[in-house]
Amino acid sequence: MSKHYPAIAFTDDVRAVQHQHGSDAFYDRKRVAGKASAVPDLLTDDEKDFLAERDGFYLATVGETGWPYVQFRGGPRGFVHTPDDRSIAWADFRGNLQYISTGNLESSDRVALIAVDYAHRRRLKLFGHARIVTVDQDPQLMAALSDPAYDAVVERAVVVTVEAFDWNCPQHITPRFTAAELQPVLADLTDKLTALEDENAALKAALAGRS
């Protein structure tokens, strides 16, 4: 948990519930330390490497009505970049043309992200301030974030200045595996199956030759 995370997340209402369950004393020390810290929370190599391996994450924004909106953002592995220790960025691909997340950022730039590694049961949560960048505003950034090999239309870039982050415990994360993650295991099994089929064919041919 970064220093500023409890200062943002542990509101008075949250602290009241923590008090009911006996965890307020432990977390209040972290909240006070976070408020006293004037140094921004910096992303470490752990967070950068974790995000670089993801092929998707969940993004939460808040609309003018006060309702939160959560949307999945996906792309090729590595589409999430960390230009520096305080920011993450990605190319925003064309989807169903509702533009709810993009529109919500017009009234509030506050966002929350959750990125999950289901295979290893790891989860990273981030708070930050997002801004939209168009190709006209920064063509170099857009080029750096785009993957020519990925078949998708890039409409804009999103850059998030990270305010705080927290690593969740693995409890209740069900392990799930992508086809790419299963490929090394499946390749070994496929090789063994092919060898057995070849051996079986050779035995059949040998038996047929004796008859």
C-alpha positions in Angstrom: 0.0 0.0 0.0 1.4 3.4 -1.0 1.5 6.2 1.6 -1.3 8.2 0.0 -3.7 5.3 -0.6 -5.2 5.3 2.9 -5.4 9.1 2.9 -7.6 8.9 -0.3 -9.6 5.7 0.4 -10.2 5.8 4.2 -12.9 8.5 4.4 -14.8 9.2 7.6 -17.5 6.7 6.5 -15.0 4.1 5.8 -13.2 4.6 9.1 -16.6 4.3 10.9 -17.1 0.8 9.4 -13.5 -0.1 10.2 -14.2 0.9 13.8 -17.1 -1.4 13.9 -14.9 -4.3 12.8 -11.9 -3.4 14.9 -9.4 -2.5 12.1 -9.5 1.3 12.5 -6.5 1.6 14.8 -4.3 -0.4 12.4 -5.3 1.6 9.3 -5.6 5.0 10.9 -1.8 5.0 11.5 -1.4 4.5 7.8 -3.9 7.2 7.0 -2.2 9.8 9.2 1.2 8.9 7.8 -0.1 9.3 4.3 -1.6 12.8 5.0 1.7 13.9 6.6 3.7 12.8 3.6 4.4 15.6 1.1 6.2 13.2 -1.3 4.2 11.8 -4.2 3.8 8.1 -4.4 6.1 6.7 -7.1 5.5 3.6 -9.1 8.2 1.0 -8.5 9.5 -1.6 -10.9 7.0 -4.1 -9.4 4.1 -2.0 -10.5 5.6 -1.1 -13.9 6.5 -4.7 -14.7 3.1 -5.9 -13.6 1.2 -3.4 -15.8 3.5 -4.2 -18.8 2.3 -7.8 -18.7 -1.4 -7.1 -18.6 -3.7 -7.4 -21.6 -6.6 -5.6 -19.9 -7.8 -3.8 -16.8 -10.9 -2.3 -15.3 -11.4 1.5 -15.3 -13.8 3.4 -13.1 -15.0 6.9 -13.8 -17.7 9.1 -12.3 -20.4 10.8 -14.4 -22.2 14.1 -13.8 -25.1 12.3 -12.1 -22.6 10.9 -9.5 -23.0 7.4 -10.7 -19.8 5.4 -11.1 -19.1 3.6 -14.4 -16.7 0.7 -14.7 -15.5 -0.5 -18.1 -13.0 -3.1 -19.2 -10.1 -1.8 -21.3 -8.2 -4.4 -23.3 -5.5 -4.7 -25.9 -2.4 -6.6 -26.7 -0.1 -7.5 -23.8 2.1 -4.5 -23.1 -0.5 -1.9 -24.3 -0.3 -0.3 -20.8 2.8 1.9 -20.6 4.5 3.7 -17.7 6.2 6.7 -19.3 7.6 7.7 -15.9 7.4 7.0 -12.1 4.1 9.0 -11.7 2.1 8.0 -14.8 0.6 5.3 -16.9 -0.8 5.6 -20.4 -2.5 3.6 -23.1 -3.9 3.8 -26.6 -7.7 4.0 -26.4 -9.2 1.8 -29.1 -12.5 2.4 -30.8 -15.3 0.3 -29.2 -19.1 0.5 -29.2 -19.1 4.3 -29.7 -20.9 5.1 -26.4 -17.9 7.1 -25.0 -19.1 7.0 -21.5 -15.7 6.8 -19.8 -14.3 9.5 -22.2 -17.3 11.7 -21.6 -17.1 11.3 -17.8 -13.6 12.6 -17.8 -14.9 15.9 -19.1 -16.5 16.6 -15.7 -14.2 14.7 -13.4 -10.7 13.5 -14.1 -10.6 11.2 -11.1 -10.3 7.5 -12.0 -9.7 4.2 -10.3 -8.1 1.2 -12.0 -7.9 -2.5 -11.1 -5.5 -4.7 -13.0 -5.6 -8.5 -12.3 -3.2 -11.3 -13.0 -5.6 -14.2 -12.6 -3.0 -16.9 -13.2 -0.8 -15.8 -10.3 -3.7 -14.3 -8.2 -2.3 -10.8 -8.0 -4.3 -7.6 -8.1 -3.2 -3.9 -8.3 -5.5 -1.0 -7.5 -4.7 2.6 -8.5 -6.1 6.1 -7.9 -5.3 8.8 -10.4 -6.2 11.8 -12.5 -6.7 11.1 -16.2 -6.4 13.3 -19.2 -7.3 12.7 -22.9 -4.6 13.3 -25.5 -5.4 13.4 -29.2 -3.0 12.6 -32.0 -3.0 16.3 -33.0 -1.9 17.3 -29.5 0.9 14.8 -29.2 1.6 12.6 -32.3 4.8 11.3 -30.8 3.0 10.0 -27.7 0.3 8.4 -29.8 3.0 6.7 -31.9 4.8 5.4 -28.9 1.6 3.9 -27.4 0.3 2.3 -30.6 1.0 -1.2 -31.8 0.9 -1.4 -35.6 0.5 -5.2 -35.4 -2.7 -4.9 -33.4 -5.8 -4.6 -35.6 -7.7 -1.8 -33.9 -8.5 1.9 -34.5 -6.7 4.2 -32.0 -8.9 7.2 -31.3 -7.0 8.8 -28.5 -4.5 8.3 -25.7 -5.3 8.3 -22.0 -2.6 9.4 -19.5 -3.2 8.9 -15.8 -1.2 10.7 -13.2 -1.1 8.2 -10.4 -1.9 9.4 -6.9 -1.8 6.1 -5.0 -1.9 2.4 -5.3 -2.4 -0.8 -3.4 -1.7 -4.5 -3.9 -4.6 -6.7 -2.8 -4.3 -10.1 -1.1 -4.9 -13.1 -3.4 -7.9 -14.3 -1.4 -11.0 -15.0 -3.5 -9.1 -14.5 -6.8 -10.0 -17.6 -8.9 -7.0 -18.7 -11.0 -7.8 -18.3 -14.7 -5.4 -18.8 -17.7 -5.3 -17.3 -21.2 -4.6 -19.4 -24.2 -1.1 -17.9 -24.4 -0.4 -18.8 -20.7 -1.6 -22.4 -21.4 0.4 -22.7 -24.6 3.7 -24.0 -23.1 1.9 -26.8 -21.2 -0.4 -27.6 -24.2 2.6 -27.6 -26.5 4.3 -30.3 -24.4 1.2 -32.4 -24.3 0.8 -32.0 -28.0 4.3 -33.2 -28.7 3.8 -36.2 -26.4 0.5 -37.0 -28.2 2.2 -36.7 -31.6 5.0 -39.0 -30.5 2.5 -41.6 -29.2 0.5 -41.4 -32.4 3.6 -41.9 -34.5 4.7 -44.9 -32.3 1.2 -46.4 -32.6 1.2 -46.0 -36.4 4.7 -47.7 -36.5 3.5 -50.6 -34.4 0.4 -51.0 -36.6 2.6 -51.0 -39.7 4.9 -53.6 -38.2 2.0 -55.9 -37.2 0.5 -55.5 -40.7 3.8 -56.5 -42.2 3.9 -59.8 -40.2 0.4 -60.9 -41.3 
